Amino acid sequence: ITGTPGVPLTLEVLNVDCSQPAGNLQVTVSPGGQTLTLVDDGTVADQATGDGIYTAQWTPSAVGSYTLAFPGGDILQVEVLNNYIGAPTPYNYVTITGTNLNLGDDGIAPITSPFSIAFGGGGFTTLQVGSNGTISFTDAVSPFSNSVIPGQTPVPVTLVAPFWQDLYPVAGTAQNVFWDVVGTVPNRQLVVEWRDVRSFLCHSDSAAAVTFEVVFSESSSNILFEYANTDFGDYCYFQDAGYYATVGLQVSPTVGTMWSVNDPVIENGTALLWTIGSGSSTNNPIPTITSVSPPSAPINGPAFTLTVAGTGFVPTSAVNFNLYERPTTYVSSTQLTAEIPAEAIAQNGSFSVPVWVQNPAPGGG
């Protein structure tokens, strides 16, 4: 499993003898030699006294690979990873010929990198590439139904989502997913490209397709999303620019950064650069808002950038406008900007729009 520095992981063991609770258990963490005592007393993370489920919380303090040794010889491997911050970056598409993964609908295929990919500060060489615009370092799963990040389901645990939606590569054709390694040691890049991939809703239309890629670097933990074409057009025009997609990264089941979800803000010829945050285990503050600019916008007007001023902002803060998180750029601890699409203000009659800022765990609010 994966975790994040400063964010508690809950450990549970069912320990009964003839249906009766059988006593406290101990788990040893390596490296470090820390010993955790799992109890069944209804305190802290333990949900009920005397139900035979013994519980403890472990809060990793730093990035790394850990082994948790449970009684009876059970071993749990934990990769502790840092979260990412996303921001727009100049568009510079990496053109590849590549190897065709020959995926079909809801297909997934593993690829092996010739160099270790420092995802979240860890080290991975196997990538599970999915037809639905996803990559995972832990799970051979590519759900066809996109959701928010961090996810609402247990898998995939790790997720790289440049354009997660129900896509339709056509097996045996060039409308598929390709990968290649370009450059020379020590600055090679591993590129995964979804090339002219169709939407499932319009899979009989070969022209209703998108092209985008993910670029991993040998020399850093940075991850690049590049978007050559995000407009399906034709009968799937209503899905253009990510209207049915989730964009973001997830490093553990409870920690990730979402750039957008079902929001038409992923435009042709744009790019996003994902970099690791500070890695500090210090709790995030609760943010406050003092003003927003502009304070109003015309009904059915064009897309615009909202500037939010306040206090307690962090690089992973997210601006929520009209009940949806919007692509947010961290400017400073007192200023954020958010991209508001025209669809967010396409309403009849005047109305007020709720705006708030959310800081993630640890701490936050």
QUIQUIKA-V947631 format. One line per field, one symbol per residue. ss: DSSP state (H for helix, E for strand, L for the rest). burial: + if it has 24 or more other ideal C-beta (glycine too) atoms within 12 Angstrom, else -. Layout:
BEGIN
ss->???
burial->???
END
This chain:
BEGIN
ss->LEELLLLEEEEEEELEELLEELLLEEEEEELLLEEEEEELELLLLLLLELLLEEEEEEELLLLEEEEEELHHHLEEEEEELLLEEEEEELLLLLLLLLEELLLLLLLEEEEEEEEEELHHHLLEEEEEEELLLEEELLLLLLLLLLLLLLLLLLLLLLEEEEEELLEELLLLLLLEEEEEEELLLLLLEEEEEEEEEEEHHHLLLLLLEEEEEEEEELLLLLEEEEEEELLLLHHHHHHHHHLLLEEEEEEELLEEEEEEELLLLLLLLEEEEEEELLLLLLLELLLEEEEEELLLLLLLLLLEEEEEEEELLLLLLEEEELLEEELEEEEELLEEEEEELHHHHLLLLLLLLLEEEELLLLELL
burial->+++++++++++++-+-----+---+-+++------+++++-----+-----+++++-+++--++++-+++-----+-+++++++++++----++-+-+-++-++-++++++-+-++++++++-+--++++++++++++++++++-++++++---++++++++++++++++----++++++++------++++++++++++-++----+++++++++++--++++++++++++---+--+++++++++++++++++++++++++++++--++++++++-+-+--+--+-+--+----+-----++++++++-+++++++++++-+++++++----+++++++-+++-------+-++++++++-+-
END
